[in-house]
Amino acid sequence: MVVALGEVYTGVFTNSDELWNGLSQAGEKEYDRFWRMPLEEDYGPQIYSSNADLCNVRSTFLPRIPRDSCSISF
């Protein structure tokens, strides 16, 4: 993500709009800005595979977690 976003933004993966909105507002207030990264089921094959960049956090995401749960990964 550093290559894509540089040192200005921190990339965030989250399945919760409520969590994202709170984090984004807090980040803007403190000038610690975040960028919401795409987290769609279309990425499922990469997330659920043994891809080294995603396999460590894959249980945090997508429909395997109930909709009323919040999760986030930086």
The first five atom37 places (N, CA, C, CB, O) and aatype in JSON, in Angstrom:
{
  "aatype": [12, 19, 19, 0, 10, 7, 6, 19, 18, 16, 7, 19, 13, 16, 2, 15, 3, 6, 10, 17, 2, 7, 10, 15, 5, 0, 7, 6, 11, 6, 18, 3, 1, 13, 17, 1, 12, 14, 10, 6, 6, 3, 18, 7, 14, 5, 9, 18, 15, 15, 2, 0, 3, 10, 4, 2, 19, 1, 15, 16, 13, 10, 14, 1, 9, 14, 1, 3, 15, 4, 15, 9, 15, 13],
  "atom_mask": [
    [1, 1, 1, 1, 1],
    [1, 1, 1, 1, 1],
    [1, 1, 1, 1, 1],
    [1, 1, 1, 1, 1],
    [1, 1, 1, 1, 1],
    [1, 1, 1, 0, 1],
    [1, 1, 1, 1, 1],
    [1, 1, 1, 1, 1],
    [1, 1, 1, 1, 1],
    [1, 1, 1, 1, 1],
    [1, 1, 1, 0, 1],
    [1, 1, 1, 1, 1],
    [1, 1, 1, 1, 1],
    [1, 1, 1, 1, 1],
    [1, 1, 1, 1, 1],
    [1, 1, 1, 1, 1],
    [1, 1, 1, 1, 1],
    [1, 1, 1, 1, 1],
    [1, 1, 1, 1, 1],
    [1, 1, 1, 1, 1],
    [1, 1, 1, 1, 1],
    [1, 1, 1, 0, 1],
    [1, 1, 1, 1, 1],
    [1, 1, 1, 1, 1],
    [1, 1, 1, 1, 1],
    [1, 1, 1, 1, 1],
    [1, 1, 1, 0, 1],
    [1, 1, 1, 1, 1],
    [1, 1, 1, 1, 1],
    [1, 1, 1, 1, 1],
    [1, 1, 1, 1, 1],
    [1, 1, 1, 1, 1],
    [1, 1, 1, 1, 1],
    [1, 1, 1, 1, 1],
    [1, 1, 1, 1, 1],
    [1, 1, 1, 1, 1],
    [1, 1, 1, 1, 1],
    [1, 1, 1, 1, 1],
    [1, 1, 1, 1, 1],
    [1, 1, 1, 1, 1],
    [1, 1, 1, 1, 1],
    [1, 1, 1, 1, 1],
    [1, 1, 1, 1, 1],
    [1, 1, 1, 0, 1],
    [1, 1, 1, 1, 1],
    [1, 1, 1, 1, 1],
    [1, 1, 1, 1, 1],
    [1, 1, 1, 1, 1],
    [1, 1, 1, 1, 1],
    [1, 1, 1, 1, 1],
    [1, 1, 1, 1, 1],
    [1, 1, 1, 1, 1],
    [1, 1, 1, 1, 1],
    [1, 1, 1, 1, 1],
    [1, 1, 1, 1, 1],
    [1, 1, 1, 1, 1],
    [1, 1, 1, 1, 1],
    [1, 1, 1, 1, 1],
    [1, 1, 1, 1, 1],
    [1, 1, 1, 1, 1],
    [1, 1, 1, 1, 1],
    [1, 1, 1, 1, 1],
    [1, 1, 1, 1, 1],
    [1, 1, 1, 1, 1],
    [1, 1, 1, 1, 1],
    [1, 1, 1, 1, 1],
    [1, 1, 1, 1, 1],
    [1, 1, 1, 1, 1],
    [1, 1, 1, 1, 1],
    [1, 1, 1, 1, 1],
    [1, 1, 1, 1, 1],
    [1, 1, 1, 1, 1],
    [1, 1, 1, 1, 1],
    [1, 1, 1, 1, 1]
  ],
  "atom_positions": [
    [[0.79, -1.18, 0.0], [0.0, 0.0, 0.0], [0.85, 1.26, 0.0], [-0.91, -0.01, 1.16], [0.4, 2.3, -0.49]],
    [[2.04, 1.19, 0.52], [2.89, 2.37, 0.57], [3.18, 2.86, -0.85], [4.21, 2.05, 1.31], [3.23, 4.06, -1.09]],
    [[3.36, 1.94, -1.79], [3.61, 2.33, -3.17], [2.39, 3.03, -3.74], [3.98, 1.09, -4.03], [2.52, 4.05, -4.42]],
    [[1.21, 2.5, -3.48], [-0.01, 3.07, -4.03], [-0.41, 4.38, -3.36], [-1.14, 2.08, -3.9], [-0.86, 5.31, -4.04]],
    [[-0.26, 4.47, -2.05], [-0.77, 5.63, -1.31], [0.32, 6.58, -0.83], [-1.56, 5.16, -0.14], [0.02, 7.7, -0.39]],
    [[1.56, 6.15, -0.9], [2.64, 6.99, -0.4], [2.58, 7.1, 1.11], [0.0, 0.0, 0.0], [2.07, 6.21, 1.8]],
    [[3.1, 8.2, 1.62], [3.12, 8.4, 3.07], [2.05, 9.37, 3.54], [4.49, 8.89, 3.49], [2.07, 9.81, 4.69]],
    [[1.12, 9.72, 2.65], [0.07, 10.68, 2.98], [-1.12, 10.0, 3.63], [-0.37, 11.42, 1.74], [-1.68, 10.51, 4.6]],
    [[-1.51, 8.84, 3.1], [-2.67, 8.1, 3.58], [-2.27, 6.75, 4.13], [-3.7, 7.93, 2.46], [-1.24, 6.19, 3.74]],
    [[-3.07, 6.24, 5.02], [-2.96, 4.86, 5.49], [-4.11, 4.08, 4.87], [-2.99, 4.76, 7.05], [-5.27, 4.49, 4.99]],
    [[-3.81, 2.98, 4.21], [-4.85, 2.16, 3.6], [-5.61, 1.37, 4.65], [0.0, 0.0, 0.0], [-5.02, 0.86, 5.6]],
    [[-6.92, 1.28, 4.47], [-7.79, 0.58, 5.43], [-8.7, -0.38, 4.69], [-8.62, 1.59, 6.26], [-9.33, -0.01, 3.7]],
    [[-8.77, -1.61, 5.17], [-9.75, -2.58, 4.71], [-10.76, -2.75, 5.82], [-9.08, -3.94, 4.31], [-10.39, -3.11, 6.94]],
    [[-12.02, -2.5, 5.54], [-13.06, -2.73, 6.53], [-14.37, -3.09, 5.84], [-13.24, -1.5, 7.43], [-14.64, -2.63, 4.73]],
    [[-15.16, -3.9, 6.5], [-16.46, -4.27, 5.97], [-17.58, -3.49, 6.65], [-16.7, -5.77, 6.13], [-18.75, -3.81, 6.46]],
    [[-17.24, -2.51, 7.43], [-18.21, -1.74, 8.21], [-18.22, -0.28, 7.79], [-17.92, -1.87, 9.7], [-17.22, 0.43, 7.97]],
    [[-19.34, 0.18, 7.24], [-19.47, 1.59, 6.89], [-19.44, 2.47, 8.13], [-20.77, 1.83, 6.11], [-18.85, 3.55, 8.11]],
    [[-20.05, 2.01, 9.21], [-20.07, 2.78, 10.45], [-18.66, 2.97, 10.99], [-20.95, 2.08, 11.49], [-18.28, 4.08, 11.39]],
    [[-17.89, 1.92, 11.02], [-16.52, 2.0, 11.49], [-15.69, 2.91, 10.58], [-15.89, 0.6, 11.56], [-14.91, 3.74, 11.05]],
    [[-15.86, 2.74, 9.27], [-15.13, 3.57, 8.32], [-15.45, 5.05, 8.51], [-15.45, 3.14, 6.9], [-14.53, 5.87, 8.54]],
    [[-16.72, 5.39, 8.64], [-17.1, 6.79, 8.8], [-16.48, 7.41, 10.04], [-18.62, 6.91, 8.86], [-15.97, 8.53, 9.98]],
    [[-16.5, 6.71, 11.15], [-15.89, 7.21, 12.37], [-14.39, 7.38, 12.25], [0.0, 0.0, 0.0], [-13.83, 8.39, 12.68]],
    [[-13.74, 6.4, 11.65], [-12.29, 6.46, 11.48], [-11.9, 7.58, 10.53], [-11.75, 5.12, 10.95], [-10.95, 8.32, 10.79]],
    [[-12.63, 7.72, 9.45], [-12.35, 8.76, 8.47], [-12.52, 10.15, 9.07], [-13.26, 8.6, 7.26], [-11.67, 11.02, 8.86]],
    [[-13.58, 10.37, 9.82], [-13.81, 11.66, 10.46], [-12.72, 11.98, 11.48], [-15.19, 11.69, 11.14], [-12.22, 13.1, 11.53]],
    [[-12.35, 10.99, 12.29], [-11.3, 11.2, 13.28], [-9.97, 11.49, 12.6], [-11.16, 9.97, 14.19], [-9.21, 12.35, 13.05]],
    [[-9.69, 10.78, 11.52], [-8.44, 10.99, 10.8], [-8.36, 12.38, 10.19], [0.0, 0.0, 0.0], [-7.3, 13.0, 10.23]],
    [[-9.45, 12.86, 9.62], [-9.46, 14.2, 9.06], [-9.26, 15.26, 10.14], [-10.78, 14.46, 8.31], [-8.54, 16.24, 9.94]],
    [[-9.89, 15.05, 11.27], [-9.78, 15.99, 12.39], [-8.34, 16.09, 12.89], [-10.71, 15.58, 13.53], [-7.86, 17.17, 13.21]],
    [[-7.66, 14.96, 12.96], [-6.29, 14.9, 13.48], [-5.23, 14.94, 12.39], [-6.11, 13.64, 14.3], [-4.04, 14.81, 12.67]],
    [[-5.67, 15.12, 11.15], [-4.78, 15.11, 9.99], [-3.95, 13.83, 9.93], [-3.86, 16.33, 10.02], [-2.75, 13.85, 9.65]],
    [[-4.62, 12.72, 10.19], [-4.05, 11.38, 10.07], [-4.99, 10.66, 9.1], [-3.93, 10.63, 11.48], [-5.88, 9.92, 9.52]],
    [[-4.78, 10.88, 7.83], [-5.77, 10.51, 6.82], [-5.7, 9.03, 6.42], [-5.58, 11.36, 5.6], [-4.63, 8.42, 6.38]],
    [[-6.87, 8.5, 6.11], [-7.04, 7.1, 5.71], [-7.68, 7.04, 4.34], [-7.88, 6.33, 6.74], [-8.39, 7.95, 3.92]],
    [[-7.42, 5.93, 3.64], [-8.02, 5.69, 2.34], [-8.65, 4.3, 2.38], [-6.97, 5.81, 1.18], [-7.98, 3.32, 2.68]],
    [[-9.93, 4.23, 2.08], [-10.62, 2.94, 2.13], [-10.29, 2.14, 0.88], [-12.16, 3.12, 2.26], [-10.53, 2.59, -0.24]],
    [[-9.74, 0.98, 1.09], [-9.35, 0.1, -0.01], [-10.54, -0.8, -0.38], [-8.11, -0.77, 0.39], [-11.39, -1.08, 0.47]],
    [[-10.61, -1.23, -1.64], [-11.74, -2.08, -2.05], [-11.69, -3.44, -1.37], [-11.74, -2.26, -3.57], [-10.64, -4.06, -1.23]],
    [[-12.84, -3.88, -0.95], [-12.95, -5.18, -0.3], [-14.23, -5.84, -0.8], [-12.96, -5.04, 1.28], [-15.27, -5.8, -0.15]],
    [[-14.13, -6.44, -1.96], [-15.27, -7.04, -2.63], [-15.08, -8.55, -2.72], [-15.47, -6.43, -4.04], [-13.95, -9.05, -2.67]],
    [[-16.17, -9.26, -2.86], [-16.11, -10.71, -2.99], [-15.31, -11.13, -4.22], [-17.53, -11.3, -3.05], [-14.78, -12.24, -4.28]],
    [[-15.21, -10.24, -5.22], [-14.41, -10.55, -6.4], [-12.95, -10.81, -6.05], [-14.5, -9.41, -7.41], [-12.24, -11.49, -6.8]],
    [[-12.49, -10.27, -4.93], [-11.13, -10.52, -4.46], [-11.04, -11.8, -3.63], [-10.64, -9.33, -3.65], [-9.95, -12.17, -3.19]],
    [[-12.15, -12.47, -3.41], [-12.2, -13.67, -2.59], [-11.14, -14.7, -2.91], [0.0, 0.0, 0.0], [-10.47, -15.18, -1.99]],
    [[-10.96, -15.08, -4.18], [-9.95, -16.09, -4.49], [-8.55, -15.7, -4.0], [-9.9, -16.33, -5.97], [-7.79, -16.57, -3.57]],
    [[-8.21, -14.43, -4.06], [-6.9, -14.0, -3.58], [-6.86, -13.95, -2.05], [-6.56, -12.62, -4.15], [-5.85, -14.3, -1.45]],
    [[-7.95, -13.54, -1.43], [-7.99, -13.42, 0.02], [-8.01, -14.8, 0.68], [-9.21, -12.6, 0.46], [-7.35, -15.02, 1.69]],
    [[-8.77, -15.72, 0.11], [-8.91, -17.04, 0.71], [-7.78, -17.99, 0.33], [-10.23, -17.65, 0.32], [-7.69, -19.09, 0.87]],
    [[-6.91, -17.57, -0.61], [-5.79, -18.43, -1.0], [-4.64, -18.27, -0.02], [-5.33, -18.1, -2.44], [-4.8, -17.64, 1.03]],
    [[-3.52, -18.82, -0.36], [-2.35, -18.72, 0.52], [-1.47, -17.52, 0.16], [-1.53, -20.02, 0.46], [-0.28, -17.5, 0.5]],
    [[-2.03, -16.54, -0.52], [-1.31, -15.33, -0.88], [-0.69, -14.72, 0.38], [-2.25, -14.31, -1.58], [-1.4, -14.42, 1.34]],
    [[0.6, -14.55, 0.39], [1.31, -14.13, 1.61], [0.84, -12.79, 2.14], [2.78, -14.07, 1.34], [0.85, -12.58, 3.35]],
    [[0.44, -11.87, 1.27], [0.03, -10.55, 1.74], [-1.34, -10.53, 2.39], [0.05, -9.59, 0.6], [-1.61, -9.66, 3.21]],
    [[-2.19, -11.47, 2.04], [-3.56, -11.42, 2.53], [-3.95, -12.57, 3.44], [-4.48, -11.39, 1.39], [-4.92, -12.45, 4.19]],
    [[-3.25, -13.67, 3.41], [-3.69, -14.85, 4.16], [-3.69, -14.62, 5.66], [-2.82, -16.03, 3.83], [-4.46, -15.26, 6.37]],
    [[-2.85, -13.74, 6.16], [-2.79, -13.5, 7.6], [-3.98, -12.73, 8.14], [-1.54, -12.77, 7.94], [-4.26, -12.79, 9.34]],
    [[-4.69, -12.02, 7.28], [-5.83, -11.23, 7.75], [-7.14, -11.66, 7.09], [-5.58, -9.77, 7.47], [-8.17, -11.02, 7.31]],
    [[-7.11, -12.71, 6.3], [-8.31, -13.07, 5.53], [-9.5, -13.4, 6.41], [-8.02, -14.24, 4.63], [-10.63, -13.18, 5.97]],
    [[-9.31, -13.9, 7.6], [-10.45, -14.24, 8.44], [-11.16, -13.0, 8.96], [-10.01, -15.11, 9.61], [-12.25, -13.09, 9.53]],
    [[-10.55, -11.84, 8.78], [-11.13, -10.58, 9.23], [-12.22, -10.09, 8.28], [-10.05, -9.51, 9.38], [-13.05, -9.27, 8.67]],
    [[-12.23, -10.57, 7.06], [-13.04, -9.96, 6.02], [-14.13, -10.83, 5.44], [-12.16, -9.52, 4.94], [-14.21, -12.04, 5.66]],
    [[-14.96, -10.16, 4.68], [-15.95, -10.72, 3.77], [-17.07, -11.48, 4.48], [-15.27, -11.63, 2.79], [-17.15, -11.44, 5.71]],
    [[-17.91, -12.16, 3.74], [-19.16, -12.67, 4.33], [-19.01, -13.74, 5.4], [-19.98, -13.21, 3.26], [-20.01, -14.16, 5.98]],
    [[-17.83, -14.17, 5.69], [-17.65, -15.17, 6.74], [-17.93, -14.59, 8.12], [-16.24, -15.74, 6.69], [-18.08, -15.33, 9.09]],
    [[-17.99, -13.27, 8.2], [-18.26, -12.58, 9.46], [-19.69, -12.06, 9.41], [-17.24, -11.43, 9.71], [-20.1, -11.51, 8.39]],
    [[-20.44, -12.21, 10.48], [-21.81, -11.69, 10.48], [-21.84, -10.2, 10.19], [-22.47, -11.97, 11.83], [-20.91, -9.47, 10.55]],
    [[-22.91, -9.75, 9.55], [-23.02, -8.35, 9.15], [-22.98, -7.38, 10.33], [-24.29, -8.14, 8.37], [-22.58, -6.23, 10.15]],
    [[-23.38, -7.8, 11.51], [-23.38, -6.88, 12.64], [-22.03, -6.79, 13.33], [-24.43, -7.31, 13.65], [-21.89, -6.11, 14.34]],
    [[-21.03, -7.49, 12.79], [-19.67, -7.41, 13.33], [-18.91, -6.3, 12.65], [-18.94, -8.75, 13.15], [-19.17, -5.97, 11.49]],
    [[-17.97, -5.72, 13.34], [-17.08, -4.72, 12.76], [-15.68, -5.28, 12.73], [-17.12, -3.4, 13.56], [-15.24, -5.94, 13.68]],
    [[-14.99, -5.02, 11.66], [-13.59, -5.41, 11.59], [-12.85, -4.42, 10.74], [-13.43, -6.84, 11.02], [-13.43, -3.77, 9.86]],
    [[-11.58, -4.3, 11.0], [-10.75, -3.37, 10.25], [-9.32, -3.91, 10.24], [-10.81, -1.93, 10.85], [-8.89, -4.57, 11.18]],
    [[-8.61, -3.62, 9.16], [-7.21, -4.01, 9.08], [-6.46, -2.92, 8.36], [-7.03, -5.36, 8.36], [-6.92, -2.41, 7.33]],
    [[-5.3, -2.54, 8.9], [-4.48, -1.5, 8.28], [-3.37, -2.15, 7.51], [-3.92, -0.53, 9.33], [-2.55, -1.45, 6.9]]
  ]
}
